């Protein structure tokens, strides 16, 4: 078994990231349908990472949207204009043009998918994404979360991100939450959701 990050690095190096995204997104949609058929709430969202390489492949985008429409019809749940799938964009992804990225994302946005910025606060590109894309979620970089109890400046950054997001109507998700005290501090800061071993270990879809 190899670490997920190593696997992703290898897939990127081999030019296979679009195909990986294709399979993962389909598996996530199947899991979403199974959950709702079992009586799960349509308000629960499934997050899936997508790469610029995938978004640039119009054939894969059209294929995934067709699968999404079929899955939405098959689950027999009356979904509104907002669908329970969130596409994650991360800082590590290299983009050539924000205009092109926005155009590539548009079919998903029109269908009702939402956008999340993964690892927010890890670099400059995250702020470009936030300023130029219709973002619904900010996932606060795990390093900030892990170090906010050690450094008041880091804590101030996390609290400022939560405050800014709240004013903009964007939901926040703190990454790498590993204990109850961290979860409490984040909740007091106004962070909406947490992700990490405190809430649950990674599981197969």
N, C-alpha and C positions, 0 to 999 in steps of 0.2 A: 504494500500500500504506500502510495506517495502522497505528500501534502498537496492540498488543493492549489496552493499558490505555485508550487513547482509544476503541477500539471498544466495550469493556465499558461505559465511561462513557456512550457514546451509546445503547447498548442499554438501560441502566438508565433513562436519561432518557426514552426512548420507551416504557418499560414492556414491553420485549421480552425481558427477561433469562430468563424461564421458557422461552421458545421456543428461545433460544440454548442454554441448558443441556440441553434435550431433545435437540437435534440433536447436540451435542458428546458427551453421554453415550452415545447410540446409536453414534456413530462409534468411541468408545473401546471399547465392547463388541465391535464388529466387529473392531477391531484385536486385541483380546484373543483372540478365537476364532481369527483367522488365525494369530496367533503360536503358539498351542497346537497347532493342526492341523499346523503346520510342525515340531512337536517341541519347542516351548518349554516351560520348566518352569512348572507351575502355582503355584510359590512366588513367581514374579515378579508384582508387583502393578502395576496401572494406576491412576493417580490422576486424578480428575476433579473440578473445582470445581462446586459446586451452590449456588444462591442460595436464600434463604428464600422468594422468590417462586415458585420451582419447587416446593419442598417443600410449600408451602401448596396447590398444585393437586393434589388427590387424583386427578383424572383422569390427569394426567401421571405421577404416582407409580405408579399402577396399570399404566399403559401401559409404563413403563420396567421394572417388575418382571416383567411378562409377557414383554417382550423378553429380559430377563436369564434367565428360566427357559428360554425357547426356545434362546437362545444356549448356555446350559450343556448342554442336551441335544444340540445339534447338533455341539458340538466333540468329542464322544466321549472326553472326559477325565474320569476319576473324581475329581470335586472333593469335598473334605470339607465340613464345616459352614462353614468360612471360605472365602469366594470371593475371587478375585484382583482385586477392584475396591475402591478406597478413595475415599470421598467427602470432599472438602476443604471446610472452612468457613473463611472468612477474616474478619479483624478489621473490614474495611471494610463488611461486610454489616450492615445494621440489622435488629435483631429486636425484636419487640414483647414477646414472652414466652418465657422459657427453657422453661417447661412446654410451650408449644405447639410450640416447635422440637423438643423431645425426642419429643413425640407424633408429629410429622411425620416424624422420622427412624426411628421404631420399625419400620415395615415393612421398611426396608432392613437394619436391624440384625438383625432376625429372619431375613431371607433369607441373611445371612452377609457383607454388606458391612461394611467397617470405616470408622472415621472418622479424619480427620487435621485438625489445626488449622494452617491456613496463616498465615504471617507472625507466628508466635508471638513475643510480646515487644513488639509494636508498639502495644499499647493495653490498656485495662482489660478489655474484653469477652473477650479471649482467656482470661483467668484464670477468668471466669465459665463459659465453655465447658468448660474443663478440670475445674472443680469439679463440674459438673453433667451432663456427658455421658460416655459410655463411649469415651473417646478411645484410639486405638491408636498414633497418630503425632503428634509435634510437629515442625512445620517451622519452624526457628529463623529469625526475621526477618533478611533479607539485610543490612540496615544494621548489625546487630550483628556479623555475620560479617565484613563489609568493614572494620570499624573496630577489631576486637579486637587487631590487632597495633600499633595506634597508641595505644590507651588500655587500661591494665591493668584499669580498672574494667569496661570493656566485656568484656574477656576473662574476668573473674571472673563476669560475668553469664552468658556462654555456658557456662562450665564448670559453674556452679551449675544451669543449666537441664538440662544433660546428666546431671548427678548425680541431680537430682530425678526426671527421667524414668526413669532406670535403676532407681531404687528403687521406682517405681510400675509397672514393667513396660511402660513406654511407649517406643517406638522414636523416635529423633531423626533428623531430616533437616536439614542445614545448607543454606540457600539462598545463592546468589551466590558459590559457590566458584570462583575464577577462576585459581588457580595451585597448584602442587605444595606450596609451603610452607604455605599456608592449609589444604590438605587434610591435611597431616601434623599440624599443630597441633590441628585438630579431632579427628583420630583419636586423638592422645595424650590429649585431653580426654574421650574416651569417646563421641563422637558416632558414631552408627551408620552414617549414609549422608550423601552430599553431592549437591548439585544445582547445576549451573552450567556455564559454558563450559569449565572445566578438564576436565569429564567428557564434554561433548558440546554441540553447538549445537542449538537448537530445530529440530524436523523436523515435516513433515506426518505426520498419523496415517495 
